[in-house]
Structure formats: C-alpha cells, structure tokens
Amino acid sequence: MKIDGRQLHRKALDAIRALALARIADGESVTAVMASYGLCRTTVYHWRRKLAERGGDVLLSAKPPGRPPRLTPKQKAQVFRWLNGKDPRQYGFDFGLWTRQLVAALVEERFGLALGVTAVGRLLAELNITPQKPLRRAYERDPEAVARWERETYPTLRRRARARGAAIFFLDEAGVRSDAPLGRTWAPRGQTPIVLTSGQRQVVNAISAVSPLGAFWYKVFTGRLNATTFRTFLQAFLRGRRQPVFLVVDGHPAHRARLIADFVQAQRGRLELHFLPGYTPDLNPDEFVWNHLRQQGVTKTPLRQNESLQVRVEADLAAIKADRQLLRSFFAAPSVAYILD
C-alpha cells in the first residue's frame, strides 16, 4: 500500500530518507527498499538529485512556514503598548479587564484587521502577556502622595527613629469569619467537591503590629473598633516597652480621634503615630499578616464542631509571632520594599 510522505511527521520522514539511501548504497534494490516503506519508487531519484545539488541538508525536512503573520513586528509592539498598564476603558470600552475579544476589537478598530480569539491568544503569548488576577486600587488613591511617602516621608521617619533609638511598627486591624471563602481545589469536571465545616457562624476582630526586625504584637477582640478600645490597645502595646515607638497606621477614624491624640501627647515622646496616605493598604506590611492568617488559618483548616474561632485565631497569631523568618518575609513584597531600602 502506497502512503503519502507529505502526511508523515517531518522527523519520521527524515529518518526514512536516511535509512533508505543507506540501504540502497549498501546494494539493496531501490524497488524493494521503497516498497518496504510504502513510498513511490521514483521518490528516491528526487532525493538523490537534491542530495547532489544541495548536499546532506536535503535529508532534513524543512518545517512548513505556516500562514504569514497578520501583524507586522511594529504593530505587535503597538499592541503591547496598548495593554501594558492600561485599562480598556481608556480606549472607550465599558469593561475594565482585558479579554481576547477586547484585544481583537481594538486591533480591528485601529489596524482594520479581524483576528480570531485563538489568534489573539497566540499573539499575547508571543508578547509574554499572560492572564493574571489584578490587584484592587481605589480611585481615590493619590499617586503623588504615595510617591512622597515612599521617597521622602518614610525615609525621614526612619532617620528620626534611628537617631532617637525608636522602634518602628506597622499596625492594622482585620475581621475574621468562620465561614471565610474556601480556596480552590481539584475535582472531576461536573462533580463539585464538598468541604465539611461548622454551620455556626462566628466573627472576631484582631489588631496587630509588626516590625521590620521581626517583632510582633497582637490582640483578638469582639465588637467594633472605636477610639476607646484603640486607646486600650495602645496601652497594652506600650506595656513593658522601654524604647520609644513610631507606630505607622492608616486613616481609620479611631486612629485620628481627639482621644487618641491626647493619649499620644500624654506619652511625652514615648509614642508617635504616623499616617499612611489614604487608600494604600498595600503599603502596610501588616496586611500580609492577615493574608497569611486567612490563607493558612480557618480557610485551609475549617473549624471543628463547637470549636471557638477566637481561640483558633489567637493560636494562629501566636504561631506567626513565633516565626521571625515568616514575619520578616512580609517585608519582602514589592509594595513594601521601600521600608528596607
């Protein structure tokens, strides 16, 4: 039975050519050799002619060139610039996240070329653009204030702390729920897995402060944070500390209350509060404490029946406090790299 050599994988065809020509050179019949591979007898003469004209490279099949690219290198570079750090709404779209369909629509609008979603996917892969989960940033965030904090305000604060022998801590609060959203897992398609959890919903709050040197303080509480409870926490935080403390906090109303300002004033330099720019949780390394707690705590190992969420959270925070290497790792994230610069 004859076969079409064009349907063979090019590497298989290369091997057949080399073997066939070697067998014929050893004296075997051309007809017998080609018949053993199911190829036409006259094909070998074509191979010999090419071998004489071009040398040994004729034995290697050329990879099919495929369809020529629709976009020029210059146009591809322009697509990268359109997407890099840009929002689709800047180009008149209603949706704030890039999809292959939106990229195809933009290419057709600007270049007059219609690309399918598969072709767009190949183009994005070629440009090293990958699907990623975006980070949230508030519209109210002031980029100039962020830059000023990183380049001027915090370096000045750090120099003052060194001159006074003060410790710098970053403080934040968070709520923890017993029915926190579960992470992803693997299961057969169409068979959604079930994770057993307690049906009793529990909610607690926690406050903590972390230092670049690996020091950590925390309290777990119920109820809402207000100026009175925050003052109580500050009293507990300062208890037993000999060196001054520069405490970096966000703009929560409890942090800015007159009661807290009076308390700080009464400490006679033992405590200073410094406020992060508005809407910048990513600048606070204590946020990574809560991320770790949620990912490695109740979400990963749900509460057992009648287990106390407050006891669990206290145990999880105690484990974090005991791991100084973990605490220092919270300062390795790019968004807080300014602290150690």
C-alpha positions as CSV (number, residue, x, y, z in Angstrom):
1,M,0.0,0.0,0.0
2,K,1.4,3.4,-1.0
3,I,1.4,6.2,1.5
4,D,1.8,9.9,1.0
5,G,5.1,11.0,2.5
6,R,3.7,14.5,3.0
7,Q,1.4,13.2,5.7
8,L,4.3,11.8,7.8
9,H,5.8,13.8,10.6
10,R,8.9,15.6,9.3
11,K,11.2,13.9,11.8
12,A,9.9,10.4,10.7
13,L,10.4,11.3,7.1
14,D,13.9,12.4,7.8
15,A,14.7,9.1,9.4
16,I,13.2,7.1,6.5
17,R,15.2,9.1,3.9
18,A,18.5,8.5,5.7
19,L,17.8,4.7,6.1
20,A,16.5,4.3,2.6
21,L,19.5,5.9,1.0
22,A,21.9,4.0,3.3
23,R,20.2,0.6,2.3
24,I,20.4,1.5,-1.4
25,A,24.1,2.4,-1.0
26,D,24.7,-1.0,0.5
27,G,23.3,-2.7,-2.6
28,E,19.7,-3.3,-1.9
29,S,17.1,-2.9,-4.7
30,V,15.6,0.5,-5.0
31,T,12.2,-1.1,-5.6
32,A,12.4,-3.3,-2.6
33,V,13.6,-0.5,-0.3
34,M,10.9,1.9,-1.3
35,A,8.2,-0.7,-1.2
36,S,9.2,-1.6,2.4
37,Y,8.4,2.0,3.4
38,G,5.3,2.2,1.3
39,L,6.7,5.0,-0.8
40,C,6.8,5.6,-4.5
41,R,9.9,4.1,-6.2
42,T,10.7,7.3,-8.1
43,T,10.9,9.4,-4.9
44,V,14.4,8.1,-4.3
45,Y,15.6,9.7,-7.5
46,H,14.3,13.1,-6.4
47,W,16.2,12.6,-3.1
48,R,19.4,11.8,-4.9
49,R,19.1,14.8,-7.2
50,K,18.6,17.1,-4.3
51,L,21.5,15.5,-2.4
52,A,23.8,16.1,-5.3
53,E,22.6,19.7,-5.7
54,R,22.5,20.8,-2.0
55,G,24.5,18.3,0.0
56,G,23.5,16.5,3.2
57,D,21.0,19.1,4.4
58,V,18.5,17.7,1.8
59,L,17.9,14.9,4.2
60,L,16.4,17.3,6.7
61,S,12.8,18.3,6.1
62,A,12.1,22.0,6.3
63,K,9.4,23.0,8.8
64,P,6.3,24.2,6.9
65,P,6.4,28.0,7.1
66,G,2.7,28.2,8.0
67,R,0.4,31.1,7.4
68,P,2.2,34.5,7.3
69,P,1.5,36.7,10.4
70,R,-1.3,39.2,10.1
71,L,0.5,41.8,12.1
72,T,3.9,43.3,11.5
73,P,6.5,43.5,14.3
74,K,5.8,47.2,14.6
75,Q,2.1,46.5,15.0
76,K,2.7,43.8,17.6
77,A,4.8,46.2,19.6
78,Q,2.0,48.7,19.5
79,V,-0.4,46.1,20.8
80,F,1.9,45.5,23.8
81,R,2.0,49.3,24.5
82,W,-1.8,49.4,24.4
83,L,-2.2,46.7,27.0
84,N,0.8,47.3,29.2
85,G,-0.5,49.1,32.3
86,K,-3.6,50.3,30.5
87,D,-7.3,49.9,31.2
88,P,-9.7,49.0,28.4
89,R,-11.9,51.9,29.4
90,Q,-9.1,54.3,28.3
91,Y,-9.9,53.2,24.8
92,G,-13.7,53.6,25.1
93,F,-14.7,50.1,26.2
94,D,-17.2,49.6,29.0
95,F,-15.3,46.7,30.7
96,G,-12.3,47.3,32.9
97,L,-10.4,44.0,32.3
98,W,-8.7,42.9,29.1
99,T,-10.1,39.9,27.3
100,R,-9.1,38.3,24.0
101,Q,-12.3,39.6,22.5
102,L,-11.5,43.2,23.6
103,V,-8.0,42.9,22.2
104,A,-9.4,41.7,18.9
105,A,-11.9,44.6,18.8
106,L,-9.1,47.1,19.4
107,V,-6.9,45.6,16.7
108,E,-9.7,45.7,14.2
109,E,-10.6,49.3,15.2
110,R,-7.0,50.6,14.9
111,F,-5.5,48.4,12.2
112,G,-8.6,47.2,10.3
113,L,-7.6,43.6,10.8
114,A,-10.0,40.9,12.0
115,L,-8.3,38.4,14.4
116,G,-10.0,35.4,16.0
117,V,-9.7,34.8,19.7
118,T,-7.3,31.9,19.1
119,A,-5.0,34.1,17.0
120,V,-5.2,36.8,19.7
121,G,-4.2,34.2,22.3
122,R,-1.1,33.3,20.3
123,L,-0.3,36.9,19.9
124,L,-0.5,37.6,23.6
125,A,1.6,34.6,24.4
126,E,4.2,35.8,21.9
127,L,4.2,39.2,23.6
128,N,4.7,37.5,27.0
129,I,1.3,38.8,28.2
130,T,-0.4,36.3,30.5
131,P,-3.8,36.1,32.3
132,Q,-3.5,37.4,35.8
133,K,-5.7,38.3,38.7
134,P,-5.5,42.1,39.1
135,L,-4.9,43.9,42.4
136,R,-7.5,46.3,43.6
137,R,-6.7,50.0,43.8
138,A,-9.1,52.7,44.9
139,Y,-9.9,55.6,42.5
140,E,-9.3,57.9,45.5
141,R,-5.7,56.9,45.8
142,D,-3.3,59.7,45.3
143,P,-0.2,58.5,43.3
144,E,1.8,61.7,44.2
145,A,1.1,61.2,48.0
146,V,2.2,57.5,47.6
147,A,5.5,58.6,45.9
148,R,6.1,61.3,48.5
149,W,5.6,58.8,51.3
150,E,8.0,56.3,49.8
151,R,10.7,58.7,48.8
152,E,10.5,61.5,51.4
153,T,8.2,60.9,54.4
154,Y,9.1,57.4,55.4
155,P,12.9,57.8,54.9
156,T,12.7,60.9,57.1
157,L,10.7,59.0,59.7
158,R,13.3,56.1,59.6
159,R,16.2,58.5,60.1
160,R,14.5,60.1,63.1
161,A,13.8,56.7,64.6
162,R,17.4,55.7,64.3
163,A,18.5,59.0,65.9
164,R,16.2,58.5,68.8
165,G,16.6,54.8,69.2
166,A,12.9,54.2,68.5
167,A,11.3,51.1,67.1
168,I,9.1,51.3,64.0
169,F,5.9,49.2,63.9
170,F,3.1,49.0,61.3
171,L,-0.3,48.4,62.8
172,D,-3.6,47.3,61.2
173,E,-6.9,45.6,62.1
174,A,-8.9,42.9,60.4
175,G,-12.1,40.8,60.8
176,V,-12.0,37.0,60.6
177,R,-15.1,34.9,59.9
178,S,-15.5,31.2,60.5
179,D,-17.2,30.8,57.1
180,A,-14.4,32.5,55.1
181,P,-14.5,31.8,51.4
182,L,-12.8,28.5,50.5
183,G,-9.8,28.4,48.2
184,R,-9.8,26.3,45.0
185,T,-9.3,22.6,44.8
186,W,-9.3,19.9,42.1
187,A,-12.1,17.6,41.3
188,P,-13.6,15.8,38.2
189,R,-15.5,18.1,35.9
190,G,-19.1,18.5,36.9
191,Q,-18.5,17.0,40.4
192,T,-18.2,19.9,42.8
193,P,-16.3,18.8,45.9
194,I,-17.8,19.3,49.4
195,V,-15.8,20.5,52.4
196,L,-17.3,19.9,55.8
197,T,-17.4,23.0,58.0
198,S,-19.3,24.1,61.1
199,G,-22.7,25.6,60.4
200,Q,-22.3,28.0,63.3
201,R,-21.0,31.3,62.0
202,Q,-18.5,33.1,64.2
203,V,-16.9,36.5,63.7
204,V,-13.9,38.0,65.6
205,N,-11.7,41.0,65.1
206,A,-7.9,41.3,65.6
207,I,-5.4,44.0,65.8
208,S,-1.6,43.5,65.3
209,A,1.6,45.4,64.8
210,V,4.7,44.1,63.0
211,S,8.3,45.4,63.0
212,P,10.9,45.1,60.2
213,L,13.1,43.4,62.8
214,G,10.6,40.6,63.2
215,A,8.8,41.8,66.4
216,F,5.1,41.2,66.6
217,W,2.2,42.1,68.9
218,Y,-1.5,41.2,68.6
219,K,-4.9,41.2,70.4
220,V,-8.1,39.4,69.4
221,F,-11.4,41.0,70.3
222,T,-15.1,41.2,69.6
223,G,-17.1,44.2,68.8
224,R,-16.2,47.3,66.8
225,L,-13.1,49.3,67.0
226,N,-13.5,52.8,68.3
227,A,-11.3,55.4,70.0
228,T,-11.8,54.0,73.5
229,T,-10.9,50.4,72.5
230,F,-8.0,51.6,70.4
231,R,-6.6,53.6,73.4
232,T,-6.9,50.4,75.5
233,F,-4.9,48.5,72.8
234,L,-2.2,51.2,72.7
235,Q,-1.9,51.0,76.5
236,A,-1.4,47.2,76.2
237,F,1.0,47.6,73.3
238,L,3.2,50.0,75.2
239,R,3.3,48.0,78.4
240,G,6.8,46.9,79.2
241,R,8.5,48.7,76.3
242,R,11.5,50.9,77.2
243,Q,12.3,52.4,73.8
244,P,10.1,55.0,72.0
245,V,7.8,53.6,69.3
246,F,6.9,55.1,66.0
247,L,3.6,53.5,65.0
248,V,2.5,53.6,61.3
249,V,-1.3,53.4,60.9
250,D,-4.0,54.0,58.3
251,G,-6.6,56.8,58.5
252,H,-9.3,54.9,60.4
253,P,-11.4,57.3,62.4
254,A,-10.5,55.6,65.6
255,H,-6.8,56.3,64.9
256,R,-7.4,60.0,64.3
257,A,-9.8,60.7,67.2
258,R,-9.0,63.5,69.6
259,L,-9.0,61.0,72.5
260,I,-6.0,59.2,70.8
261,A,-4.2,62.4,70.0
262,D,-4.5,63.4,73.7
263,F,-3.2,59.9,74.7
264,V,-0.2,60.2,72.4
265,Q,0.5,63.7,73.7
266,A,0.5,62.4,77.3
267,Q,3.2,59.8,76.5
268,R,5.8,62.6,76.2
269,G,7.5,61.3,73.2
270,R,7.2,57.6,74.1
271,L,4.8,57.1,71.2
272,E,4.3,58.7,67.9
273,L,1.6,58.0,65.3
274,H,2.4,58.3,61.6
275,F,-0.4,58.0,59.0
276,L,-0.1,56.3,55.6
277,P,-1.5,58.0,52.6
278,G,-5.2,57.3,52.0
279,Y,-6.4,54.1,50.4
280,T,-3.0,52.4,50.5
281,P,-3.3,49.1,52.3
282,D,-0.6,47.6,50.1
283,L,2.0,49.9,51.7
284,N,1.3,48.3,55.1
285,P,3.2,45.0,55.7
286,D,0.7,44.1,58.4
287,E,-1.8,43.4,55.6
288,F,0.3,40.4,54.7
289,V,-0.2,39.1,58.3
290,W,-3.9,39.0,57.6
291,N,-3.4,37.5,54.2
292,H,-1.3,34.7,55.7
293,L,-3.8,34.2,58.5
294,R,-6.7,33.8,56.1
295,Q,-5.0,31.6,53.7
296,Q,-3.3,29.3,56.2
297,G,-5.8,29.5,59.0
298,V,-9.6,28.9,59.0
299,T,-9.8,28.8,55.2
300,K,-7.3,26.0,55.0
301,T,-8.5,24.1,58.1
302,P,-12.1,24.9,58.9
303,L,-13.4,25.0,62.4
304,R,-14.5,21.7,64.0
305,Q,-17.9,21.5,65.7
306,N,-18.1,23.7,68.8
307,E,-14.6,25.0,68.2
308,S,-14.0,28.6,69.2
309,L,-12.9,30.9,66.4
310,Q,-11.3,33.3,68.9
311,V,-9.2,30.6,70.3
312,R,-8.2,29.4,66.8
313,V,-7.2,32.9,65.7
314,E,-5.2,33.5,68.9
315,A,-3.3,30.2,68.2
316,D,-2.7,31.2,64.6
317,L,-1.4,34.6,65.6
318,A,0.8,33.1,68.3
319,A,2.3,30.8,65.6
320,I,3.0,33.8,63.4
321,K,4.7,35.6,66.3
322,A,7.0,32.6,67.0
323,D,8.2,32.5,63.3
324,R,10.5,35.5,62.9
325,Q,11.6,34.4,59.5
326,L,7.9,34.5,58.4
327,L,7.5,37.9,59.9
328,R,10.5,39.3,58.0
329,S,9.2,37.8,54.8
330,F,6.2,40.1,55.0
331,F,8.6,43.0,54.3
332,A,9.9,41.3,51.1
333,A,6.8,42.1,49.0
334,P,7.4,44.7,46.2
335,S,4.8,47.0,47.5
336,V,6.6,47.4,50.9
337,A,10.2,47.2,49.6
338,Y,10.5,50.9,50.4
339,I,10.7,50.1,54.1
340,L,14.0,48.3,53.8
341,D,15.6,50.4,51.1
